Amino acid sequence: MNTEILKDFRIGFSFNSFNGERKEDFAEYDEIPTINAIKTSLESFGFDVIPIEADLDAFEKFRKERPDLVFNIAEGIGRGARESQIPMMLEMLGIPFTGSDSTTLAIALDKARTKEILSYYRIPTPRFRVFRDVKDTSKVSSISGLPRLKYPIFLKPLREGSSIGISVRSLVSNENELKKEVKEIIDRYKQPVLAEEYVDGREFTVALIGNKPEVLPLIELDFSLLPNNAPKFDCYEVKWYLDDDKIRCPANIDANLAKKINKIAVKTFKVLDCRDLCRIDIRLDDNGVPNVLDVNPLPGLTPDPKENSRFPKACYTAGMSYREIIGRILFSAIERYNIKVRV
């Protein structure tokens, strides 16, 4: 990381600051301390940093400023493939940027499309259906040659992150609970519902960095450490209010299982064409096989270790400082674009 950038190299920094439209938004958008910490880290490498809020004026700002590279953490606005908005603008303008491209970000935000690709490449992931209407819950039964889903079934919005839309009611054990929760999610989040067979084994988060991805120390989510009445999965309340009680990094895990998890995580990173960084959630099934639950190629970068932001936590456990985390992501992109630097 002792690299000297060519003079006049200008870094754009795209982000969405917390706007408070929904109570869950603080989980998706970035607060001022995170934005300032990333900006300070980028400046520490000698860059001229241009902050650009990822709002409706972002395209014109990028076109006017023409930074040499953009450090992107923008979640986007609205619904749909919102995380692709800034990368798509930058691709149109021919401006390099950190992280995955617009296609990968769009796919990863659609949990069903992600699982379809994983299934094609024989990467284990729980069996699933997509419900676009309560009437679709009949699809739990065998249709079009697909196997029947077995209860209990886990429900979540198709295109949300950070456990938004996942509650204690997300795990359903019969048709009445299924219909009620599907209706609740569709009505509230205005999007389809992903339903998947529940796997009840140990759960891990895998952070990867670089483009020959380095697997960082595994994080285990040990739900047995939670109070007896708490859900044993990452619903919104458990993730954001009880994380301190269940996070273990590095995970207490034997070498053989760690090797299996790492292999599946790296394969997932590659088949989805992830770049520079990613976080992958994995759970063991009844046979001890690691199943991919979720893929996040735009993980949070909250600097405060007390916040248990999972990607930084794995980096801290690997011995990195926050500046080094930002630098590793940044220089992965610089190397990927073959941008010339002086050493």
Buried (B, 14 or more C-beta within 10 A) or exposed (E): EEBEBEEEBBBBBBBBBBEEEEEBBBBBBBEEEBBEBBBBBBEEBEBBBBBBBBBEEBBEBBEEEEBBBBBBBBBBBEEEBBBBBBBBBBBEEEBBBBBBBBBBBBBBBBBBBBBEBBBEEEBBBBBBBBBEEBEBBEBBEEEEEEEEBEBBBBBBBBBBBBBBBBBEBBBBEEEEBBBEBBBBBBEEBEBBBBBBBBBBBBBBBBBBBBBEBEBBBBBBBBBEEBEEEBBBBBBBBBBBEBBEEBBBBBBEBEEEBBEBBBEBBBBBBEBBEBBBBBBBBBBBBEEEEBBBBBBBBBBBBBBEEEBBBBBBBBBBBBEBEBBBBBBBBBBBBBBBEEBEEEE
